[in-house]
Amino acid sequence: MGLPYPVTALELHPGHLVTDRTRLDWITAECTVDGTPVPVPAACVTLGRETHREWRLHLPSASTNGLASGNTRAEAMAHGLCEIIERDVLSDLPSGAERLDAESIDDPHCAELIDRLSAAGVWTELWHLPNRFRVPVAVCYLWREDQPALLVSGSGAHLDPRIALSRAITEAAQSRLTHIAGSREDTPPAVYRPAPYKGPAPTSGETVAWAAVTQRYEAAFDEDDAEAAHLATAVTTVTGIPPLAVDLTHGPYAREEFTVVKILAPHLRYDSRHTIARPRLGAAV
C-alpha cells in the first residue's frame, strides 16, 4: 500500500537515517479531511524512551506536539490542529511579527490578565505572528526582577484571536510559576543564580493596535466539527497533504467522558526547545 506522504516528512530525530525503505511498525490513523484510513509509523505516536545496549537506528520521533484531549473527538482534534500550527509558526518566527499595544487590548478577559501582571510588577511583551495558515498565533514574554536571569514565554493559537492571546498569556504565567516551584528537572541552574538587575532589551519599532489585528480574522464556528475541518483544510492548503489523526481512546480504551488524539502533519516544522526566541528588534510593523 502506497503512502500519501513521504515518511521522511514526519517528525524525525536529528541525524536520523530513516529512508523510504526503512522497515517500521505501523498503526492506522485517519485523514482529517475525508476520514480515510492512513498508515503511520507507531514510533511517531508512542511516547517514552527505552535504553538498549546495542546500537539501534533512530526511528521517526514522537513528541507531545499534536497530542490533545477534549470533551468530544472534534474538540480534541481542533485543539491538536491548533497546536501543530502554533508549533510550526514558532519554529521559524516570521519576520513580520507585530508587537501589540497592550493598552489597546479591549477584550475583558485578556485585559484583566494584563492588569494582574502589571499590578504584580511583571514586565510584559505581547506579539502577534502573521503566518501562512491565516490562523491567529500570539506570543507573550514575562520578566520580573526577582528572577532577573529568567525571561519566560508562552504562546497560543486559535481561530479566535482573543483565545489565542489568552492562551499565550496564561502559558507564560504557568511557565514562570513552574520555574518558581522548581518542578522541572531540565531547568538550567543559572535561572536561580543571583544576577545583576537588568531587564530585557527594549524592542524598537511601532506597536500595532489590537483592533487592527482582530479585524483580519473572520473565521469563527459554533461547532467543533466545523472548526476542526477549517483548521485541517488550512494545513492541507499549505503542505499539500492532509493532517492525520490517531484516536487514542478507541476500542478498549474508549471513554464517554473525553477523547484523546494525536495529530500528525507531514511537512510541518517542530522545534522542541522550551523557550521562544523573541522576534528580531524592529520587526514590528
Disulfide bonds with the S-S distance in Angstrom:
none
